[in-house]
Amino acid sequence: MVPIALLASLAAIIYAASYLALCAVSPWGRCRRCQGRRSHRTAIGTRRDCPRCDGTGIRVRTGRRLLDYIRTEYQAGNR
């Protein structure tokens, strides 16, 4: 029998690896604030461009930022 803690940690590792693979292949994702609609409603009901994505509807995924940070640090350490 395999302990449940081993299965849980294996599932977490597989999930993290698949997310990082997704970020490497497709670095852009929908903006969470406007859900990709490019604008959002303000408190008084008017529509404005989303300030997080600058009205594009897409943003760089968090995992892609992590991959870029790791690559930059690795390259800086090898100079």
PyMOL Python script that loads the backbone (N, CA, C, O; Angstrom):
from pymol import cmd

cmd.read_pdbstr("""\
ATOM      1  N   MET A   1       0.840  -1.179   0.000  1.00  0.00           N
ATOM      2  CA  MET A   1       0.000   0.000   0.000  1.00  0.00           C
ATOM      3  C   MET A   1       0.890   1.250   0.000  1.00  0.00           C
ATOM      4  O   MET A   1       1.930   1.301   0.657  1.00  0.00           O
ATOM      5  N   VAL A   2       0.457   2.221  -0.736  1.00  0.00           N
ATOM      6  CA  VAL A   2       1.179   3.478  -0.832  1.00  0.00           C
ATOM      7  C   VAL A   2       0.565   4.459   0.168  1.00  0.00           C
ATOM      8  O   VAL A   2      -0.652   4.642   0.188  1.00  0.00           O
ATOM      9  N   PRO A   3       1.394   5.085   0.990  1.00  0.00           N
ATOM     10  CA  PRO A   3       0.842   6.045   1.958  1.00  0.00           C
ATOM     11  C   PRO A   3       0.166   7.224   1.252  1.00  0.00           C
ATOM     12  O   PRO A   3       0.583   7.645   0.172  1.00  0.00           O
ATOM     13  N   ILE A   4      -0.862   7.733   1.875  1.00  0.00           N
ATOM     14  CA  ILE A   4      -1.636   8.840   1.304  1.00  0.00           C
ATOM     15  C   ILE A   4      -0.786  10.104   1.162  1.00  0.00           C
ATOM     16  O   ILE A   4      -1.003  10.888   0.238  1.00  0.00           O
ATOM     17  N   ALA A   5       0.172  10.312   2.061  1.00  0.00           N
ATOM     18  CA  ALA A   5       1.039  11.493   1.976  1.00  0.00           C
ATOM     19  C   ALA A   5       1.907  11.433   0.719  1.00  0.00           C
ATOM     20  O   ALA A   5       2.169  12.460   0.092  1.00  0.00           O
ATOM     21  N   LEU A   6       2.351  10.233   0.353  1.00  0.00           N
ATOM     22  CA  LEU A   6       3.155  10.075  -0.857  1.00  0.00           C
ATOM     23  C   LEU A   6       2.314  10.372  -2.093  1.00  0.00           C
ATOM     24  O   LEU A   6       2.782  11.032  -3.021  1.00  0.00           O
ATOM     25  N   LEU A   7       1.088   9.894  -2.107  1.00  0.00           N
ATOM     26  CA  LEU A   7       0.204  10.170  -3.243  1.00  0.00           C
ATOM     27  C   LEU A   7      -0.122  11.659  -3.355  1.00  0.00           C
ATOM     28  O   LEU A   7      -0.167  12.203  -4.459  1.00  0.00           O
ATOM     29  N   ALA A   8      -0.347  12.313  -2.226  1.00  0.00           N
ATOM     30  CA  ALA A   8      -0.652  13.739  -2.243  1.00  0.00           C
ATOM     31  C   ALA A   8       0.532  14.559  -2.733  1.00  0.00           C
ATOM     32  O   ALA A   8       0.361  15.493  -3.515  1.00  0.00           O
ATOM     33  N   SER A   9       1.728  14.216  -2.279  1.00  0.00           N
ATOM     34  CA  SER A   9       2.907  14.957  -2.726  1.00  0.00           C
ATOM     35  C   SER A   9       3.191  14.690  -4.197  1.00  0.00           C
ATOM     36  O   SER A   9       3.620  15.593  -4.916  1.00  0.00           O
ATOM     37  N   LEU A  10       2.961  13.471  -4.652  1.00  0.00           N
ATOM     38  CA  LEU A  10       3.151  13.151  -6.066  1.00  0.00           C
ATOM     39  C   LEU A  10       2.151  13.925  -6.929  1.00  0.00           C
ATOM     40  O   LEU A  10       2.508  14.423  -7.997  1.00  0.00           O
ATOM     41  N   ALA A  11       0.907  14.028  -6.469  1.00  0.00           N
ATOM     42  CA  ALA A  11      -0.099  14.789  -7.207  1.00  0.00           C
ATOM     43  C   ALA A  11       0.268  16.269  -7.273  1.00  0.00           C
ATOM     44  O   ALA A  11       0.075  16.908  -8.307  1.00  0.00           O
ATOM     45  N   ALA A  12       0.795  16.817  -6.176  1.00  0.00           N
ATOM     46  CA  ALA A  12       1.200  18.222  -6.167  1.00  0.00           C
ATOM     47  C   ALA A  12       2.364  18.468  -7.110  1.00  0.00           C
ATOM     48  O   ALA A  12       2.398  19.490  -7.796  1.00  0.00           O
ATOM     49  N   ILE A  13       3.310  17.555  -7.154  1.00  0.00           N
ATOM     50  CA  ILE A  13       4.461  17.696  -8.060  1.00  0.00           C
ATOM     51  C   ILE A  13       4.015  17.617  -9.514  1.00  0.00           C
ATOM     52  O   ILE A  13       4.485  18.391 -10.348  1.00  0.00           O
ATOM     53  N   ILE A  14       3.120  16.698  -9.824  1.00  0.00           N
ATOM     54  CA  ILE A  14       2.618  16.565 -11.194  1.00  0.00           C
ATOM     55  C   ILE A  14       1.844  17.819 -11.602  1.00  0.00           C
ATOM     56  O   ILE A  14       1.990  18.300 -12.726  1.00  0.00           O
ATOM     57  N   TYR A  15       1.023  18.349 -10.692  1.00  0.00           N
ATOM     58  CA  TYR A  15       0.260  19.559 -10.990  1.00  0.00           C
ATOM     59  C   TYR A  15       1.198  20.740 -11.243  1.00  0.00           C
ATOM     60  O   TYR A  15       0.999  21.493 -12.196  1.00  0.00           O
ATOM     61  N   ALA A  16       2.211  20.908 -10.404  1.00  0.00           N
ATOM     62  CA  ALA A  16       3.155  22.016 -10.571  1.00  0.00           C
ATOM     63  C   ALA A  16       3.943  21.874 -11.872  1.00  0.00           C
ATOM     64  O   ALA A  16       4.161  22.860 -12.577  1.00  0.00           O
ATOM     65  N   ALA A  17       4.366  20.669 -12.187  1.00  0.00           N
ATOM     66  CA  ALA A  17       5.127  20.448 -13.422  1.00  0.00           C
ATOM     67  C   ALA A  17       4.265  20.724 -14.649  1.00  0.00           C
ATOM     68  O   ALA A  17       4.745  21.302 -15.624  1.00  0.00           O
ATOM     69  N   SER A  18       2.996  20.316 -14.610  1.00  0.00           N
ATOM     70  CA  SER A  18       2.131  20.560 -15.761  1.00  0.00           C
ATOM     71  C   SER A  18       1.823  22.055 -15.909  1.00  0.00           C
ATOM     72  O   SER A  18       1.716  22.557 -17.028  1.00  0.00           O
ATOM     73  N   TYR A  19       1.680  22.765 -14.786  1.00  0.00           N
ATOM     74  CA  TYR A  19       1.444  24.215 -14.860  1.00  0.00           C
ATOM     75  C   TYR A  19       2.670  24.936 -15.419  1.00  0.00           C
ATOM     76  O   TYR A  19       2.524  25.845 -16.237  1.00  0.00           O
ATOM     77  N   LEU A  20       3.862  24.553 -14.999  1.00  0.00           N
ATOM     78  CA  LEU A  20       5.063  25.187 -15.534  1.00  0.00           C
ATOM     79  C   LEU A  20       5.246  24.865 -17.007  1.00  0.00           C
ATOM     80  O   LEU A  20       5.738  25.702 -17.764  1.00  0.00           O
ATOM     81  N   ALA A  21       4.854  23.659 -17.427  1.00  0.00           N
ATOM     82  CA  ALA A  21       4.907  23.323 -18.851  1.00  0.00           C
ATOM     83  C   ALA A  21       3.909  24.181 -19.635  1.00  0.00           C
ATOM     84  O   ALA A  21       4.219  24.647 -20.731  1.00  0.00           O
ATOM     85  N   LEU A  22       2.729  24.387 -19.084  1.00  0.00           N
ATOM     86  CA  LEU A  22       1.745  25.256 -19.730  1.00  0.00           C
ATOM     87  C   LEU A  22       2.279  26.673 -19.856  1.00  0.00           C
ATOM     88  O   LEU A  22       2.097  27.315 -20.890  1.00  0.00           O
ATOM     89  N   CYS A  23       2.941  27.171 -18.803  1.00  0.00           N
ATOM     90  CA  CYS A  23       3.488  28.524 -18.833  1.00  0.00           C
ATOM     91  C   CYS A  23       4.621  28.659 -19.839  1.00  0.00           C
ATOM     92  O   CYS A  23       4.807  29.721 -20.434  1.00  0.00           O
ATOM     93  N   ALA A  24       5.377  27.584 -20.029  1.00  0.00           N
ATOM     94  CA  ALA A  24       6.464  27.627 -21.013  1.00  0.00           C
ATOM     95  C   ALA A  24       5.912  27.637 -22.433  1.00  0.00           C
ATOM     96  O   ALA A  24       6.468  28.300 -23.308  1.00  0.00           O
ATOM     97  N   VAL A  25       4.824  26.909 -22.670  1.00  0.00           N
ATOM     98  CA  VAL A  25       4.242  26.815 -24.009  1.00  0.00           C
ATOM     99  C   VAL A  25       3.342  28.014 -24.310  1.00  0.00           C
ATOM    100  O   VAL A  25       3.401  28.580 -25.402  1.00  0.00           O
ATOM    101  N   SER A  26       2.521  28.395 -23.351  1.00  0.00           N
ATOM    102  CA  SER A  26       1.567  29.484 -23.541  1.00  0.00           C
ATOM    103  C   SER A  26       1.701  30.488 -22.403  1.00  0.00           C
ATOM    104  O   SER A  26       1.017  30.353 -21.389  1.00  0.00           O
ATOM    105  N   PRO A  27       2.567  31.493 -22.545  1.00  0.00           N
ATOM    106  CA  PRO A  27       2.826  32.416 -21.431  1.00  0.00           C
ATOM    107  C   PRO A  27       1.694  33.399 -21.145  1.00  0.00           C
ATOM    108  O   PRO A  27       1.685  34.021 -20.082  1.00  0.00           O
ATOM    109  N   TRP A  28       0.746  33.555 -22.056  1.00  0.00           N
ATOM    110  CA  TRP A  28      -0.316  34.529 -21.874  1.00  0.00           C
ATOM    111  C   TRP A  28      -1.581  33.853 -21.380  1.00  0.00           C
ATOM    112  O   TRP A  28      -1.926  32.755 -21.817  1.00  0.00           O
ATOM    113  N   GLY A  29      -2.278  34.530 -20.450  1.00  0.00           N
ATOM    114  CA  GLY A  29      -3.548  34.050 -19.931  1.00  0.00           C
ATOM    115  C   GLY A  29      -4.532  35.203 -19.842  1.00  0.00           C
ATOM    116  O   GLY A  29      -4.154  36.368 -19.961  1.00  0.00           O
ATOM    117  N   ARG A  30      -5.795  34.868 -19.634  1.00  0.00           N
ATOM    118  CA  ARG A  30      -6.805  35.914 -19.509  1.00  0.00           C
ATOM    119  C   ARG A  30      -6.584  36.704 -18.238  1.00  0.00           C
ATOM    120  O   ARG A  30      -6.153  36.161 -17.220  1.00  0.00           O
ATOM    121  N   CYS A  31      -6.881  37.990 -18.302  1.00  0.00           N
ATOM    122  CA  CYS A  31      -6.797  38.857 -17.130  1.00  0.00           C
ATOM    123  C   CYS A  31      -7.880  38.437 -16.138  1.00  0.00           C
ATOM    124  O   CYS A  31      -9.038  38.254 -16.517  1.00  0.00           O
ATOM    125  N   ARG A  32      -7.502  38.284 -14.870  1.00  0.00           N
ATOM    126  CA  ARG A  32      -8.470  37.854 -13.864  1.00  0.00           C
ATOM    127  C   ARG A  32      -9.425  38.968 -13.457  1.00  0.00           C
ATOM    128  O   ARG A  32     -10.541  38.695 -13.013  1.00  0.00           O
ATOM    129  N   ARG A  33      -9.010  40.192 -13.600  1.00  0.00           N
ATOM    130  CA  ARG A  33      -9.876  41.291 -13.169  1.00  0.00           C
ATOM    131  C   ARG A  33     -11.022  41.527 -14.147  1.00  0.00           C
ATOM    132  O   ARG A  33     -12.167  41.694 -13.727  1.00  0.00           O
ATOM    133  N   CYS A  34     -10.729  41.543 -15.432  1.00  0.00           N
ATOM    134  CA  CYS A  34     -11.780  41.804 -16.424  1.00  0.00           C
ATOM    135  C   CYS A  34     -12.233  40.530 -17.137  1.00  0.00           C
ATOM    136  O   CYS A  34     -13.101  40.605 -18.007  1.00  0.00           O
ATOM    137  N   GLN A  35     -11.679  39.367 -16.802  1.00  0.00           N
ATOM    138  CA  GLN A  35     -11.985  38.077 -17.419  1.00  0.00           C
ATOM    139  C   GLN A  35     -11.804  38.098 -18.942  1.00  0.00           C
ATOM    140  O   GLN A  35     -12.516  37.404 -19.669  1.00  0.00           O
ATOM    141  N   GLY A  36     -10.850  38.898 -19.411  1.00  0.00           N
ATOM    142  CA  GLY A  36     -10.549  38.957 -20.829  1.00  0.00           C
ATOM    143  C   GLY A  36     -11.467  39.859 -21.637  1.00  0.00           C
ATOM    144  O   GLY A  36     -11.366  39.880 -22.864  1.00  0.00           O
ATOM    145  N   ARG A  37     -12.353  40.601 -20.998  1.00  0.00           N
ATOM    146  CA  ARG A  37     -13.294  41.466 -21.721  1.00  0.00           C
ATOM    147  C   ARG A  37     -12.705  42.820 -22.056  1.00  0.00           C
ATOM    148  O   ARG A  37     -13.339  43.600 -22.767  1.00  0.00           O
ATOM    149  N   ARG A  38     -11.531  43.122 -21.576  1.00  0.00           N
ATOM    150  CA  ARG A  38     -10.785  44.352 -21.849  1.00  0.00           C
ATOM    151  C   ARG A  38     -11.277  45.573 -21.091  1.00  0.00           C
ATOM    152  O   ARG A  38     -10.592  46.595 -21.076  1.00  0.00           O
ATOM    153  N   SER A  39     -12.430  45.501 -20.469  1.00  0.00           N
ATOM    154  CA  SER A  39     -12.922  46.635 -19.694  1.00  0.00           C
ATOM    155  C   SER A  39     -13.708  46.103 -18.505  1.00  0.00           C
ATOM    156  O   SER A  39     -14.069  44.927 -18.455  1.00  0.00           O
ATOM    157  N   HIS A  40     -13.964  46.981 -17.559  1.00  0.00           N
ATOM    158  CA  HIS A  40     -14.738  46.598 -16.384  1.00  0.00           C
ATOM    159  C   HIS A  40     -15.617  47.760 -15.972  1.00  0.00           C
ATOM    160  O   HIS A  40     -15.379  48.902 -16.364  1.00  0.00           O
ATOM    161  N   ARG A  41     -16.625  47.466 -15.185  1.00  0.00           N
ATOM    162  CA  ARG A  41     -17.526  48.514 -14.705  1.00  0.00           C
ATOM    163  C   ARG A  41     -16.938  49.163 -13.462  1.00  0.00           C
ATOM    164  O   ARG A  41     -16.376  48.489 -12.598  1.00  0.00           O
ATOM    165  N   THR A  42     -17.074  50.460 -13.387  1.00  0.00           N
ATOM    166  CA  THR A  42     -16.623  51.194 -12.206  1.00  0.00           C
ATOM    167  C   THR A  42     -17.749  51.246 -11.188  1.00  0.00           C
ATOM    168  O   THR A  42     -18.827  50.701 -11.424  1.00  0.00           O
ATOM    169  N   ALA A  43     -17.508  51.896 -10.062  1.00  0.00           N
ATOM    170  CA  ALA A  43     -18.505  51.972  -8.994  1.00  0.00           C
ATOM    171  C   ALA A  43     -19.742  52.759  -9.424  1.00  0.00           C
ATOM    172  O   ALA A  43     -20.839  52.501  -8.929  1.00  0.00           O
ATOM    173  N   ILE A  44     -19.578  53.709 -10.335  1.00  0.00           N
ATOM    174  CA  ILE A  44     -20.734  54.505 -10.770  1.00  0.00           C
ATOM    175  C   ILE A  44     -21.394  53.920 -12.020  1.00  0.00           C
ATOM    176  O   ILE A  44     -22.346  54.508 -12.533  1.00  0.00           O
ATOM    177  N   GLY A  45     -20.925  52.803 -12.513  1.00  0.00           N
ATOM    178  CA  GLY A  45     -21.572  52.104 -13.620  1.00  0.00           C
ATOM    179  C   GLY A  45     -21.004  52.345 -14.991  1.00  0.00           C
ATOM    180  O   GLY A  45     -21.490  51.751 -15.953  1.00  0.00           O
ATOM    181  N   THR A  46     -20.007  53.179 -15.133  1.00  0.00           N
ATOM    182  CA  THR A  46     -19.415  53.404 -16.447  1.00  0.00           C
ATOM    183  C   THR A  46     -18.378  52.323 -16.735  1.00  0.00           C
ATOM    184  O   THR A  46     -17.895  51.655 -15.821  1.00  0.00           O
ATOM    185  N   ARG A  47     -18.046  52.158 -17.999  1.00  0.00           N
ATOM    186  CA  ARG A  47     -17.055  51.156 -18.390  1.00  0.00           C
ATOM    187  C   ARG A  47     -15.717  51.848 -18.658  1.00  0.00           C
ATOM    188  O   ARG A  47     -15.663  52.912 -19.274  1.00  0.00           O
ATOM    189  N   ARG A  48     -14.650  51.224 -18.186  1.00  0.00           N
ATOM    190  CA  ARG A  48     -13.296  51.739 -18.400  1.00  0.00           C
ATOM    191  C   ARG A  48     -12.388  50.603 -18.795  1.00  0.00           C
ATOM    192  O   ARG A  48     -12.670  49.436 -18.522  1.00  0.00           O
ATOM    193  N   ASP A  49     -11.273  50.963 -19.454  1.00  0.00           N
ATOM    194  CA  ASP A  49     -10.262  49.954 -19.758  1.00  0.00           C
ATOM    195  C   ASP A  49      -9.717  49.380 -18.459  1.00  0.00           C
ATOM    196  O   ASP A  49      -9.552  50.094 -17.469  1.00  0.00           O
ATOM    197  N   CYS A  50      -9.448  48.110 -18.477  1.00  0.00           N
ATOM    198  CA  CYS A  50      -8.926  47.441 -17.290  1.00  0.00           C
ATOM    199  C   CYS A  50      -7.511  47.961 -17.005  1.00  0.00           C
ATOM    200  O   CYS A  50      -6.665  47.933 -17.899  1.00  0.00           O
ATOM    201  N   PRO A  51      -7.234  48.434 -15.785  1.00  0.00           N
ATOM    202  CA  PRO A  51      -5.905  48.961 -15.492  1.00  0.00           C
ATOM    203  C   PRO A  51      -4.839  47.875 -15.339  1.00  0.00           C
ATOM    204  O   PRO A  51      -3.653  48.163 -15.501  1.00  0.00           O
ATOM    205  N   ARG A  52      -5.224  46.651 -15.038  1.00  0.00           N
ATOM    206  CA  ARG A  52      -4.228  45.587 -14.867  1.00  0.00           C
ATOM    207  C   ARG A  52      -3.659  45.115 -16.187  1.00  0.00           C
ATOM    208  O   ARG A  52      -2.457  44.873 -16.300  1.00  0.00           O
ATOM    209  N   CYS A  53      -4.521  44.982 -17.192  1.00  0.00           N
ATOM    210  CA  CYS A  53      -4.043  44.486 -18.490  1.00  0.00           C
ATOM    211  C   CYS A  53      -3.949  45.598 -19.529  1.00  0.00           C
ATOM    212  O   CYS A  53      -3.661  45.328 -20.695  1.00  0.00           O
ATOM    213  N   ASP A  54      -4.187  46.834 -19.126  1.00  0.00           N
ATOM    214  CA  ASP A  54      -4.176  48.001 -20.018  1.00  0.00           C
ATOM    215  C   ASP A  54      -5.135  47.853 -21.187  1.00  0.00           C
ATOM    216  O   ASP A  54      -4.862  48.339 -22.284  1.00  0.00           O
ATOM    217  N   GLY A  55      -6.253  47.186 -20.956  1.00  0.00           N
ATOM    218  CA  GLY A  55      -7.273  47.051 -21.980  1.00  0.00           C
ATOM    219  C   GLY A  55      -6.990  46.002 -23.032  1.00  0.00           C
ATOM    220  O   GLY A  55      -7.660  45.987 -24.064  1.00  0.00           O
ATOM    221  N   THR A  56      -6.020  45.120 -22.814  1.00  0.00           N
ATOM    222  CA  THR A  56      -5.724  44.077 -23.788  1.00  0.00           C
ATOM    223  C   THR A  56      -6.498  42.797 -23.522  1.00  0.00           C
ATOM    224  O   THR A  56      -6.755  42.032 -24.452  1.00  0.00           O
ATOM    225  N   GLY A  57      -6.876  42.546 -22.275  1.00  0.00           N
ATOM    226  CA  GLY A  57      -7.593  41.332 -21.919  1.00  0.00           C
ATOM    227  C   GLY A  57      -6.699  40.158 -21.584  1.00  0.00           C
ATOM    228  O   GLY A  57      -7.187  39.114 -21.152  1.00  0.00           O
ATOM    229  N   ILE A  58      -5.379  40.313 -21.777  1.00  0.00           N
ATOM    230  CA  ILE A  58      -4.450  39.220 -21.475  1.00  0.00           C
ATOM    231  C   ILE A  58      -3.316  39.728 -20.589  1.00  0.00           C
ATOM    232  O   ILE A  58      -2.971  40.910 -20.610  1.00  0.00           O
ATOM    233  N   ARG A  59      -2.752  38.822 -19.821  1.00  0.00           N
ATOM    234  CA  ARG A  59      -1.620  39.139 -18.952  1.00  0.00           C
ATOM    235  C   ARG A  59      -0.650  37.969 -18.965  1.00  0.00           C
ATOM    236  O   ARG A  59      -1.008  36.853 -19.339  1.00  0.00           O
ATOM    237  N   VAL A  60       0.572  38.237 -18.555  1.00  0.00           N
ATOM    238  CA  VAL A  60       1.565  37.179 -18.447  1.00  0.00           C
ATOM    239  C   VAL A  60       1.224  36.325 -17.224  1.00  0.00           C
ATOM    240  O   VAL A  60       0.941  36.855 -16.150  1.00  0.00           O
ATOM    241  N   ARG A  61       1.252  35.012 -17.391  1.00  0.00           N
ATOM    242  CA  ARG A  61       0.935  34.104 -16.286  1.00  0.00           C
ATOM    243  C   ARG A  61       1.983  34.231 -15.188  1.00  0.00           C
ATOM    244  O   ARG A  61       3.137  34.567 -15.453  1.00  0.00           O
ATOM    245  N   THR A  62       1.571  33.959 -13.955  1.00  0.00           N
ATOM    246  CA  THR A  62       2.470  34.029 -12.801  1.00  0.00           C
ATOM    247  C   THR A  62       3.609  33.024 -12.941  1.00  0.00           C
ATOM    248  O   THR A  62       4.753  33.336 -12.612  1.00  0.00           O
ATOM    249  N   GLY A  63       3.310  31.843 -13.418  1.00  0.00           N
ATOM    250  CA  GLY A  63       4.343  30.821 -13.604  1.00  0.00           C
ATOM    251  C   GLY A  63       5.389  31.232 -14.631  1.00  0.00           C
ATOM    252  O   GLY A  63       6.565  30.895 -14.491  1.00  0.00           O
ATOM    253  N   ARG A  64       4.967  31.957 -15.660  1.00  0.00           N
ATOM    254  CA  ARG A  64       5.918  32.430 -16.662  1.00  0.00           C
ATOM    255  C   ARG A  64       6.847  33.480 -16.064  1.00  0.00           C
ATOM    256  O   ARG A  64       8.034  33.526 -16.389  1.00  0.00           O
ATOM    257  N   ARG A  65       6.301  34.324 -15.187  1.00  0.00           N
ATOM    258  CA  ARG A  65       7.158  35.292 -14.494  1.00  0.00           C
ATOM    259  C   ARG A  65       8.192  34.572 -13.645  1.00  0.00           C
ATOM    260  O   ARG A  65       9.349  34.988 -13.585  1.00  0.00           O
ATOM    261  N   LEU A  66       7.783  33.500 -12.992  1.00  0.00           N
ATOM    262  CA  LEU A  66       8.697  32.708 -12.179  1.00  0.00           C
ATOM    263  C   LEU A  66       9.785  32.084 -13.045  1.00  0.00           C
ATOM    264  O   LEU A  66      10.959  32.117 -12.676  1.00  0.00           O
ATOM    265  N   LEU A  67       9.415  31.516 -14.188  1.00  0.00           N
ATOM    266  CA  LEU A  67      10.399  30.930 -15.091  1.00  0.00           C
ATOM    267  C   LEU A  67      11.385  31.983 -15.603  1.00  0.00           C
ATOM    268  O   LEU A  67      12.585  31.721 -15.685  1.00  0.00           O
ATOM    269  N   ASP A  68      10.884  33.168 -15.947  1.00  0.00           N
ATOM    270  CA  ASP A  68      11.763  34.242 -16.420  1.00  0.00           C
ATOM    271  C   ASP A  68      12.714  34.705 -15.319  1.00  0.00           C
ATOM    272  O   ASP A  68      13.880  34.995 -15.587  1.00  0.00           O
ATOM    273  N   TYR A  69      12.220  34.775 -14.079  1.00  0.00           N
ATOM    274  CA  TYR A  69      13.060  35.173 -12.952  1.00  0.00           C
ATOM    275  C   TYR A  69      14.175  34.155 -12.718  1.00  0.00           C
ATOM    276  O   TYR A  69      15.331  34.529 -12.519  1.00  0.00           O
ATOM    277  N   ILE A  70      13.829  32.882 -12.743  1.00  0.00           N
ATOM    278  CA  ILE A  70      14.831  31.827 -12.535  1.00  0.00           C
ATOM    279  C   ILE A  70      15.874  31.856 -13.644  1.00  0.00           C
ATOM    280  O   ILE A  70      17.067  31.715 -13.376  1.00  0.00           O
ATOM    281  N   ARG A  71      15.432  32.038 -14.893  1.00  0.00           N
ATOM    282  CA  ARG A  71      16.374  32.078 -16.010  1.00  0.00           C
ATOM    283  C   ARG A  71      17.304  33.285 -15.900  1.00  0.00           C
ATOM    284  O   ARG A  71      18.501  33.166 -16.163  1.00  0.00           O
ATOM    285  N   THR A  72      16.769  34.448 -15.514  1.00  0.00           N
ATOM    286  CA  THR A  72      17.582  35.647 -15.364  1.00  0.00           C
ATOM    287  C   THR A  72      18.619  35.477 -14.250  1.00  0.00           C
ATOM    288  O   THR A  72      19.782  35.841 -14.421  1.00  0.00           O
ATOM    289  N   GLU A  73      18.200  34.931 -13.124  1.00  0.00           N
ATOM    290  CA  GLU A  73      19.136  34.701 -12.013  1.00  0.00           C
ATOM    291  C   GLU A  73      20.214  33.694 -12.397  1.00  0.00           C
ATOM    292  O   GLU A  73      21.378  33.869 -12.037  1.00  0.00           O
ATOM    293  N   TYR A  74      19.849  32.661 -13.111  1.00  0.00           N
ATOM    294  CA  TYR A  74      20.819  31.650 -13.540  1.00  0.00           C
ATOM    295  C   TYR A  74      21.840  32.260 -14.491  1.00  0.00           C
ATOM    296  O   TYR A  74      23.037  32.000 -14.368  1.00  0.00           O
ATOM    297  N   GLN A  75      21.371  33.075 -15.443  1.00  0.00           N
ATOM    298  CA  GLN A  75      22.280  33.710 -16.383  1.00  0.00           C
ATOM    299  C   GLN A  75      23.179  34.726 -15.700  1.00  0.00           C
ATOM    300  O   GLN A  75      24.344  34.867 -16.072  1.00  0.00           O
ATOM    301  N   ALA A  76      22.658  35.434 -14.709  1.00  0.00           N
ATOM    302  CA  ALA A  76      23.473  36.414 -13.989  1.00  0.00           C
ATOM    303  C   ALA A  76      24.541  35.722 -13.137  1.00  0.00           C
ATOM    304  O   ALA A  76      25.619  36.278 -12.930  1.00  0.00           O
ATOM    305  N   GLY A  77      24.255  34.539 -12.652  1.00  0.00           N
ATOM    306  CA  GLY A  77      25.218  33.806 -11.850  1.00  0.00           C
ATOM    307  C   GLY A  77      26.321  33.164 -12.650  1.00  0.00           C
ATOM    308  O   GLY A  77      27.375  32.836 -12.105  1.00  0.00           O
ATOM    309  N   ASN A  78      26.095  32.979 -13.934  1.00  0.00           N
ATOM    310  CA  ASN A  78      27.086  32.337 -14.802  1.00  0.00           C
ATOM    311  C   ASN A  78      27.931  33.323 -15.591  1.00  0.00           C
ATOM    312  O   ASN A  78      28.591  32.928 -16.552  1.00  0.00           O
ATOM    313  N   ARG A  79      27.928  34.580 -15.219  1.00  0.00           N
ATOM    314  CA  ARG A  79      28.733  35.578 -15.942  1.00  0.00           C
ATOM    315  C   ARG A  79      30.059  35.771 -15.289  1.00  0.00           C
ATOM    316  O   ARG A  79      30.868  36.572 -15.760  1.00  0.00           O
TER     317      ARG A  79
END
""", "prot")
cmd.dss("prot")
cmd.show_as("cartoon", "prot")
cmd.util.cbc("prot")
cmd.orient("prot")
